[in-house]
Every structure is written in structure tokens, then in C-alpha cells.
């Protein structure tokens, strides 16, 4: 798992080898890039009986993965591995434990699987208090405890503040890992007491290899998902994991990612991705894609003009629509894009070559974007 965040791992491995491992770390970066996997690998390295070089004498140390402790940690059964996780509302501590076990089972099966995002999920203070109580006991000799506060931004500020002393001065033989999308989402007092490790986008080649080997995807589909997920392996896996009942939702998600690409990436890449997604004879799929784009243009232009969320149609993409609205401020791009999409739909109805019509649309839109400053 360390190959997905090689720079971050190199920093951690060097600190371990020099005997200067920190007491508290903050792993930050977008969701799905490996916060969980990196934490578990660190826990394994700290407790591994026979660490080894991953590739040559100068490469970073990695856990062997074979010793008793490594096997226990990677299966999430190590007695000195503790978790505080965001879970839905619950009525009792026992129910909270059951919900936590569900998350652990999900992560045990797929470390990069992203948790369902909801405003109602949070890290209960009872979880943190229970961990503090367990940390008051002595560790098993020769082991290092690792405590993971996963998605720390999901913990209420008052609860997080109550953990400040623990975060500032972890007990002996204990390493605390906090994860968050952005450091600034946490209290400044917590940020200042943790060593920050930034997690980058997962390299496309590493994603492609993982998807083909673990999920038996074709080379073509793995490449497409690796590109569309924009460096988030978790996002790629979400698209794979969609059940037959969720096929429309999955297609919709990919259609939105293509819309983002249309606005922000070079024409050749966009044309290639669209060709991979839309079958050369699937006219219905092409029309469905363009209908989604029409709706997204309306939402983006509406928000650009009013900053009003209430009339957004594609509410599931709200946060991204707010960002993309910047493309539509103070110009005629919405009208030009709407006209270009209408032309493409008319071409499809006249049985024009599907990929040709979509490529022509892409070139018109990119031309409009490049010239928007003069409108």
C-alpha cells in the first residue's frame, strides 16, 4: 500500500529508521487517496518483527507483512490498534460499537473504500473517551500503540478540544494519527501539535495496476476510471462497486466527471475520455450525457448569477457546481455551451457519427472557453 503515497511513506520511514517518529501526525489530502492504508502500514512498520527494504538498499523500510504482528494489524485485529470513526446517529454505546464494526469490516475488505458522506455522521465523544481510558493501561512490552482518528473534521469542536492534552502529549509508546481533507478544518490548537503529512493524488499508473489486479478490470476500463477519478482511488472503486440497481447513478457520476473535464482539461484528453465512456453506436447514452450537461450548465450559470443553492437541480453535485460556477461569471459561456449542446443533439438525431458529434461539441466548447474573456 505504501507505493500509492511514496513521498509521504518515505518521510515516515526515515523518521522511524532514525528513531524520531512523532507522537501525533495529521495526514491530510482529498478523500480516497490512502489515509487509512497509510496509517495501517505505519502501524505495521512500528510493530513489525522484520522490516525490509522495498526495493534496493536505498529504498525506504516497509513492514514485512508476514510476521504475526503484521498479519494482525493488516487484518485490523491488533490489540494495540485503536479507532475513532465517524458513524451515523445512534441510541447507545453498544449500537455505536456495532456501527464501528461495520466500518472496520468495510475497510478490512477494501482499505481505499470511501465512507458514505453525510452531515449527520460524526465521531462520538464516547469513542474518544473510551480510547483515552484504554490508553491509560500499559502497552504490551515491545509494541507501539497506534490510535487513528479518521476524518477528524467529523468530530465536534468541543469534543476535539477535550482531546487536546492527549494529542499534545501521547502516552509512551503511542502514536496518534489524525486524518482530514484539509488541515484548516481542525482547531488551530490541534493543527499546531501535529506533524503534517500531505497525501497527494494517487498516480494514474498505480491506480490502473490496482484496479486491474484487484478487480479484474480490462485495461481500457481501468485506464478510464483512473483518469476520471482525478487521483482518488476511492472514487474509482466507488464507480466499480455500483450495483446493477445503481447503474444509472454510476453513469451519472461519470457524466459529471466528463463535464468537469470539458471545462478544465485539454481537448484531446476530453475527446478520448468521452469516446471511452460512450459506445460508438450507443446513441441513447450520448443523448443522456448531453441532457445531463444541459442541466449542469443551467445549474452552474444560475449559481454564478445568484449564489443561490435553493434552485440547483443537481444537488448531489452541489459543492462541485459552486466551484465550476466560476467559469460562467461575467461572460456568455452558458449561452454558447447551451447552443453547442443543442447542435450536438440535433446532429445525433440526424444519425451523425456519435463520436464525431461529441468531438465537435468538445472543440466548440473549448474554443468558447478560451475566448470567454472577450465576451
Buried (B, 14 or more C-beta within 10 A) or exposed (E): BBBBBBEBBBBBBEBBEEEEBBBBBBBBBBBBBBBBBBBBBBBBBBBBEEBEEBEEEEEBBBBBBEBEBBBBBBEBEBEBBBBBBBBEEBEEEEEBBEBBEEBBEBBBEBBBBBBEEEEEBBBBBBBBBBBBEEBEEEBEEEBBBBBBBBBBBBBEEEBBEBBEEBBBEBBEBBBBBBBBBEBEEBBEEBBEBBBEBEBBBBBBEBBBBBBBEEBEBEEEBBBBBBBBBBBBBBBBBBBBEBEEEBEEBBBBBBBBBBBBBBBEBEBEEBBBBBBBBBEEEEBEBBBBBBEBBBBBBBBBBBBBEEEEEEEBEBEEBEEBBBEBBEBBEEBBBBBBBBEBBEBBBEBBEEEBEBBEBBBBBBBBBBEBBEEBEEE
